[in-house]
Amino acid sequence: MKIPGIEPLGTLKGYQPSWLSRDLVAAIALISIAIPEQIATARLANMPALLGMYAFIAGSVAILIFGSTRQMSVGADSTIAPIFATSVALVATAGSSNYQHLVTMIALLAGGFVVIAGLVKLGWIADLMSTPVVDGILAGIALEIILGQLPNALGIPKGGATVLSKLDHLISNLASVNFWSLGIAISVILIVYLSEKIDRRIPGAFIALVATIACVPLFHLQNHGVTILGKVSGGLPSIGLPSINFSNFKMLLGTALTVAYVTVVQTAATARLVATETGDSANIDADLVGVGAGSLIAGLTGGFAVDSSPPRTALVVKSGGKSQLTSAFAALVMLGIALLATPLITDLPNATLAAILLVVATRLVRIKELKAVINYNKAEFALAAVAFLAIAALGIEEGVIVAILVSLAYRIRLAARPRLRVLEREIGADHWVEPSDKPTERVDSLLAYLVEGPMWFGNIQFIKRHILGEINKTAPKCKALVLDAAGVEDIDYTAAEATSDMIKELGHRNIQVVWARMDSELEARLHERDLAAQFGEDRFLSSVESAVEKAISLTSSSNKQTDNRPSGHTDTRN
């Protein structure tokens, strides 16, 4: 059955033989960074290292089959791992079978939500979270990762559940730091950063992983208190549904929705990143189906939710990858390691994994972008700060929800307070503009108003108060109102009702109302409300100047009628 908008193996459409060598080279670069990253992310999720490998395989296979973006890399991701890990840890012991079952169920639920979002074309919901808010959320997640991994980097036991308690635990245990573990962590961080400074394609994390594994037996580091990953059982994962206690289903549902939404946002950002770098058009909805299917496959194999990875995707693009065969080749190598080579990572120091995650966390903090935000709009930087503080104070899941709500509230408030401009005629021309350095003039007894933005139930009373307030300032001099509707793209039912009431009120005060530059569809909608008929077809004009002339004409006619009205006459009009 064909799925609308989804072309199976569409990322291989038009494949050229000359791309094969490029995909192989890019696959080598990808697997070099994916191996340490997937193992480290599995540790971040409190899941077995093997499942981190299979998360990468599941994501790579799914995006190959269902996705649209040719270079997108999907797998275990440090952005969403802390979200479900911290939530599940509240109801189950990390590492226990119950913990793994709950994490797996979240993968299935989140994957299903993301697939549905793609199928019903909901990729646009990623736009509901502004860039500054995303920056704040990522900074909050980075803080969570850093506080969670510093104990492993310092060689001290973990402790604390909140940000403050974790900080307190770190400070109180500084005297117990294992300097061998600290030395490993610092060395790994230096290797990663120096290799990236030379060339981002150099697999610094992989080099550090291999080097530190070799150092454990060579220098008998375990005798110095350095802890290691330990035995990793290889082989194929079992396929099936997890067994869970449905008393936790409400918690699972909320966490899965949060994971799904963050996945939608990051997948959209990753697809746009590739489109910007390559010029290829992005089908975000198809990519959502691919990423969501990856979580479903991972969940059915006992794993955890996956997400697209902007850094790995950028690496594939920079390494010359041309199709999803890059991820497919990397997944085959990962499968070989999972089946045959897991004994090789037994001596991997936990400090190495912690250091890799610390590097990942620093990449989540977009310092340059946050500086640009604060220089551009301090209010939006405040939104980023609120998102960061919400996650720090409430935890990732609750913090993300608060950040989304605050972001939407801020945007709604702006929409509910549109910019309203009093227009004046530019001297020597028929242009009506906002007063500025250019000389302008007002027309006696007339007020011209430009409304910027839709007129809807959330802002119509504000608009009415503002307009009536300006009219009252000039009363009784003001005899006409010209409403420039060039910036009004929509008028909802409530706004149409309120506008009708305002026009009736002004009519009782003998103030004429004329519209200028209204969209034809909006004019038709006003006809449906009988608003247009209320003051005649001839009161919808194509320019502000013509509307002003019409208003002046109507005002003159109205004044003559008033002057000619017999003494003692009572107006019985409604």
HELIX and SHEET records of a PDB file:
HELIX    1   1 GLY A   10  LEU A   12  5                                   3    
HELIX    2   2 TRP A   19  LEU A   44  1                                  26    
HELIX    3   3 ALA A   49  PHE A   66  1                                  18    
HELIX    4   4 ALA A   81  VAL A   88  1                                   8    
HELIX    5   5 SER A   97  LEU A  119  1                                  23    
HELIX    6   6 GLY A  123  LEU A  128  5                                   6    
HELIX    7   7 THR A  131  LEU A  154  1                                  24    
HELIX    8   8 VAL A  163  SER A  172  1                                  10    
HELIX    9   9 LEU A  174  SER A  176  5                                   3    
HELIX   10  10 PHE A  179  ILE A  198  1                                  20    
HELIX   11  11 GLY A  204  LEU A  218  1                                  15    
HELIX   12  12 LEU A  221  HIS A  224  5                                   4    
HELIX   13  13 PHE A  246  ASN A  248  5                                   3    
HELIX   14  14 PHE A  249  THR A  278  1                                  30    
HELIX   15  15 ILE A  284  LEU A  300  1                                  17    
HELIX   16  16 PRO A  310  LYS A  318  1                                   9    
HELIX   17  17 LEU A  325  LEU A  340  1                                  16    
HELIX   18  18 THR A  342  ILE A  345  5                                   4    
HELIX   19  19 ASN A  350  LEU A  364  1                                  15    
HELIX   20  20 ILE A  367  TYR A  376  1                                  10    
HELIX   21  21 LYS A  378  LEU A  394  1                                  17    
HELIX   22  22 ILE A  396  ALA A  416  1                                  21    
HELIX   23  23 ILE A  460  THR A  474  1                                  15    
HELIX   24  24 TYR A  493  HIS A  508  1                                  16    
HELIX   25  25 SER A  520  GLU A  528  1                                   9    
HELIX   26  26 LEU A  531  PHE A  535  1                                   5    
HELIX   27  27 GLU A  537  ARG A  539  5                                   3    
HELIX   28  28 VAL A  544  ASP A  563  1                                  20    
SHEET    1   A 2 VAL A  74  GLY A  75  0                                        
SHEET    2   A 2 ASP A 307  SER A 308 -1                                        
SHEET    1   B 3 TRP A 432  VAL A 433  0                                        
SHEET    2   B 3 ARG A 419  GLU A 426 -1                                        
SHEET    3   B 3 THR A 440  GLU A 441 -1                                        
SHEET    1   C 6 TRP A 432  VAL A 433  0                                        
SHEET    2   C 6 ARG A 419  GLU A 426 -1                                        
SHEET    3   C 6 LEU A 446  GLU A 452 -1                                        
SHEET    4   C 6 ALA A 480  ASP A 484  1                                        
SHEET    5   C 6 GLN A 512  ALA A 516  1                                        
SHEET    6   C 6 PHE A 540  LEU A 541  1                                        
END                                                                             
